[in-house]
Amino acid sequence: MVDIEKEDKPKVAEKPRYTKEQFLSSKQFTAAQKDVLVAVLRDGETYTTEQAKRMVEVFLRTEVR
């Protein structure tokens, strides 16, 4: 017997996730962006590249109080 439920679901590839240390050693971010990543990313957690970029953008656009 074939399980139709499993066959009908499209396979969605998960985006790769990286640690804070991997982002900091990446050439994808500038030195200034890496300084922000040190502040906004948590040790031991993983993030997609899109999440990391978004966190940098939000941090840089936040108004200083």
C-alpha positions as CSV (number, residue, x, y, z in Angstrom):
1,M,0.0,0.0,0.0
2,V,1.3,3.4,-1.0
3,D,1.2,6.3,1.5
4,I,-0.4,9.1,-0.7
5,E,0.1,11.7,2.0
6,K,3.9,11.4,1.9
7,E,4.0,11.4,-1.9
8,D,1.8,14.5,-2.4
9,K,3.8,16.8,-0.1
10,P,6.3,18.9,-2.0
11,K,9.9,18.6,-0.8
12,V,11.0,21.9,0.5
13,A,14.8,22.2,0.9
14,E,15.8,23.8,4.2
15,K,18.1,26.7,3.9
16,P,21.5,26.1,5.5
17,R,22.0,27.4,9.0
18,Y,25.3,28.7,10.4
19,T,26.7,29.6,13.9
20,K,27.9,33.0,15.0
21,E,31.5,31.9,14.6
22,Q,30.9,30.8,11.0
23,F,29.4,34.1,10.1
24,L,32.3,35.9,11.7
25,S,34.8,34.0,9.7
26,S,32.8,34.4,6.5
27,K,33.9,36.8,3.7
28,Q,30.3,37.6,3.0
29,F,30.2,40.3,5.6
30,T,32.3,43.5,6.1
31,A,34.3,44.1,9.2
32,A,31.6,46.6,10.4
33,Q,28.8,44.1,9.8
34,K,30.7,41.5,11.7
35,D,31.0,43.9,14.7
36,V,27.2,44.1,14.6
37,L,26.9,40.3,14.3
38,V,29.0,39.9,17.5
39,A,26.4,42.0,19.3
40,V,23.1,40.6,17.8
41,L,23.8,36.9,17.3
42,R,23.7,34.5,20.3
43,D,26.4,31.9,21.0
44,G,25.3,28.3,20.3
45,E,22.4,29.2,18.0
46,T,22.2,28.9,14.3
47,Y,20.8,31.3,11.7
48,T,20.2,31.4,8.0
49,T,22.2,34.0,6.0
50,E,19.0,35.9,5.4
51,Q,18.3,36.1,9.1
52,A,21.8,37.3,9.9
53,K,21.6,40.0,7.1
54,R,18.2,41.1,8.4
55,M,19.4,41.4,12.0
56,V,22.3,43.6,10.8
57,E,19.9,45.8,8.9
58,V,17.5,46.2,11.8
59,F,20.3,47.0,14.2
60,L,21.7,49.7,11.9
61,R,18.3,51.3,11.3
62,T,17.4,51.3,15.0
63,E,17.4,54.9,16.4
64,V,19.8,55.6,19.2
65,R,18.1,56.7,22.4
